Amino acid sequence: MVNPALDRLPGSAFVRLRELLGPIVPQVETPLAMSIGEPQLPPPPIVAEAVAAHAHLWNRYPPNEGTPELRAAAARWLTRRFGLPAGSVDPDRHVLSATGSREALYLFAQTMVPPEKAGGRAVVLMPNPYYQVYRAAAEMAGAEAVLVPATAATGYLPDYAAVDPAILARTALAIFCSPSNPEGAQADLERLTDLVRLARRHDFVLACDECYCELYFGDAPPSGLNAALAASAPGEDPFANVVVFHSLSKRSSVPGLRSGFVAGDAAILKAFLKLRSYASVQMPMPLAAAAVALWDDDAHAAANRAHYARLVAAADRIFAGYPGYVRPQGGFFLWLDVGDGEAMTKRFWQECGIRVVPGRYLAADDPAAPGGNPGHAYVRIALVHDEDTVIRALTRLRRCLDHPDG
Ligand SMILES: Cc1ncc(COP(=O)(O)O)c(C=O)c1O
């Protein structure tokens, strides 16, 4: 018998999209997928070089916690990128390697969710819209998934402080994503620090999904680790209750490398390592060596950021004057209000040959939201192709929006 929690999960957004668009034949010859957030830039050459240079390590089982070199590179990068005090991140206590952030987020919930808290079923808080894995992680851990609206009214980020205190008391884990997928919204240090204080007050774990943190177009988004330090008095455990999730997928255009790490609260990571030593596959050592080379190199990440900044600048120009356009602060998605996301997705495919995702497929139904779902009015457009392709595609989409009758 299948675990009934699995049956309760909604179908994948991409399966639903295939069903929606299956019967429609696009009117153009060269269709384009802007549905999947998969960077189409070539991977940096240092990946292949590092893998070749470490080919003698294929015969080794990788350590469960990740190689010391990889954890040290992650600590160096965190310290540089977020301006953390030297030595504050101890690679041996505060960092674990992961095969991308998706599996880490999923398994983290299996580690941190007890059956009960405060006399009731444990809760996992997550934004709505949400990255699909958050919900699966919570449901499969046996928790009650509480979806907190992340809408224009809340700056496109969930306001966990506004959640009913009885629910906060039962909360074991809160997942927070900045820059957010799909909205591209960023939390500033004040907002993050308030969240850390909330987590400590209600004794839940704050899991910060920061996999888009290198793709930003204004101020660099801070980390949950900055906030943890800001919320701690001298002598307190600076990272208490906070764990951050990082990945090379977006930063370095290597989603296929399956490489990320988690960092933060040492006691929590010790428990996480225990679960991972049963459940996880670790990065093979030659790939871990490539990850070290990538974390140590900021130049290619800066070039990637400049590339996405050009795409967002193009979107600014192309959607100038369109009322549903909000410039993303980070990440590589446009979250465009088109009135009816599903209907517009069909038109975009039929008339422009461009595949986007209806916002409601990325969100849970909520009777309080317009159209019964906070993503109802939106489509998500992934800006993952080269500049010319993106400019041509966005121009076609804008034309389609300006001519509602086709
Ligand atoms: C918000 C968010 N978190 C986590 C991930 C997982 O990425 P990866 O497992 O490649 O690190 C993704 C991937 O699309 C994402 O959009």
The ligand as a Gaussian input file, in Angstrom:
#p B3LYP/6-31G(d) Opt

LIG

0 1
 C       13.357000      27.568000      -4.571000
 C       14.202000      26.400000      -4.947000
 N       14.815000      25.732000      -3.959000
 C       15.592000      24.660000      -4.220000
 C       15.775000      24.218000      -5.514000
 C       16.610000      22.981000      -5.724000
 O       17.690000      23.169000      -6.536000
 P       18.939000      22.169000      -6.537000
 O       18.512000      20.858000      -5.965000
 O       19.355000      22.070000      -7.944000
 O       19.958000      22.804000      -5.641000
 C       15.168000      24.881000      -6.580000
 C       15.330000      24.404000      -7.961000
 O       14.724000      24.790000      -8.894000
 C       14.364000      26.017000      -6.279000
 O       13.758000      26.727000      -7.244000

